[in-house]
Amino acid sequence: MPLTRDFKETVRARTARDPDFREALLEEGVQCLLAGDVETGKSVLRDYINATIGFRELGGLTDKSPKSLMRMLGPHGNPQARNLFEIIAHLQECEGLHLTVRAER
């Protein structure tokens, strides 16, 4: 189901005024990927990118076309691990955040 403009604008407005929400959105996307829920992880990362730096700026940082990045994180996209980790690294840098992995039982 495509997102409505109202939802996208709501997320964009919330990320602009709430750094904790912005960080939580990025963290949630990565957590989903690590848990094996790739489709949700890609979707959350796509929402995060659209609401923050945008695909054009991310394309400049990664030397990849914005359309290619959008396809990678789209519903039928299948990004290589190298590309996915490069995207996540740049998003962390832009956010001024360093995500870590912690083992739990």
C-alpha positions as CSV (number, residue, x, y, z in Angstrom):
1,M,0.0,0.0,0.0
2,P,1.5,3.3,-1.0
3,L,2.0,5.9,1.7
4,T,-0.3,8.9,1.6
5,R,1.2,12.4,1.4
6,D,-0.3,13.2,4.8
7,F,1.7,10.3,6.4
8,K,4.9,11.4,4.7
9,E,4.5,15.0,5.7
10,T,3.7,13.9,9.3
11,V,6.9,11.9,9.4
12,R,8.9,14.7,7.9
13,A,7.5,17.3,10.3
14,R,8.2,15.0,13.3
15,T,11.7,14.3,12.3
16,A,12.4,18.0,11.8
17,R,11.4,18.8,15.3
18,D,12.2,15.7,17.3
19,P,15.8,14.4,17.2
20,D,14.9,11.4,19.4
21,F,12.2,10.3,16.9
22,R,14.7,10.7,14.1
23,E,17.3,8.5,15.9
24,A,14.6,6.0,16.8
25,L,13.5,5.7,13.2
26,L,17.0,5.0,12.0
27,E,17.6,2.5,14.8
28,E,14.3,0.8,14.1
29,G,15.2,0.4,10.4
30,V,18.6,-1.2,11.3
31,Q,17.0,-3.4,14.0
32,C,14.5,-4.8,11.5
33,L,17.3,-5.6,9.0
34,L,19.3,-7.4,11.8
35,A,16.2,-9.3,12.8
36,G,15.7,-10.6,9.3
37,D,12.7,-8.4,8.5
38,V,14.4,-6.9,5.4
39,E,11.2,-5.5,3.8
40,T,10.2,-3.5,6.9
41,G,13.8,-2.4,7.4
42,K,14.1,-1.1,3.9
43,S,10.8,0.6,4.2
44,V,11.7,2.3,7.5
45,L,15.1,3.4,6.1
46,R,13.4,4.8,3.0
47,D,11.0,6.8,5.2
48,Y,13.9,8.0,7.3
49,I,15.9,9.1,4.2
50,N,12.8,10.9,2.6
51,A,12.2,12.7,5.9
52,T,15.8,13.7,6.5
53,I,18.6,14.1,4.0
54,G,16.8,12.9,0.9
55,F,17.9,10.5,-1.8
56,R,19.7,13.3,-3.8
57,E,22.1,14.1,-1.0
58,L,22.6,10.5,-0.1
59,G,23.4,9.8,-3.7
60,G,26.1,12.4,-3.6
61,L,27.6,10.9,-0.4
62,T,27.6,7.3,-1.8
63,D,28.4,8.1,-5.4
64,K,25.2,6.3,-6.5
65,S,22.3,7.7,-8.4
66,P,19.3,8.7,-6.2
67,K,17.0,6.5,-8.4
68,S,19.3,3.5,-7.8
69,L,19.2,4.1,-4.1
70,M,15.4,4.4,-4.2
71,R,15.1,1.2,-6.1
72,M,17.4,-0.6,-3.6
73,L,15.2,0.3,-0.7
74,G,11.9,-0.1,-2.6
75,P,9.6,-3.1,-2.2
76,H,11.2,-5.1,-4.9
77,G,14.8,-3.9,-4.3
78,N,17.5,-6.3,-3.3
79,P,20.5,-4.3,-2.2
80,Q,23.9,-5.9,-1.9
81,A,25.1,-6.0,1.7
82,R,28.0,-3.7,0.7
83,N,25.5,-1.0,-0.5
84,L,23.2,-1.4,2.5
85,F,26.0,-1.0,5.0
86,E,27.4,2.0,3.1
87,I,24.0,3.6,3.2
88,I,23.7,2.9,7.0
89,A,27.2,4.3,7.6
90,H,26.4,7.6,5.8
91,L,23.1,7.9,7.6
92,Q,24.8,7.4,11.0
93,E,27.4,10.0,10.1
94,C,24.7,12.5,9.0
95,E,22.7,12.0,12.1
96,G,25.9,12.2,14.3
97,L,25.0,8.8,15.7
98,H,26.9,5.5,16.1
99,L,24.7,2.4,16.3
100,T,26.1,-0.6,18.0
101,V,25.1,-4.3,18.1
102,R,24.7,-6.0,21.5
103,A,24.3,-9.7,22.0
104,E,21.4,-10.8,24.1
105,R,20.0,-14.2,25.0
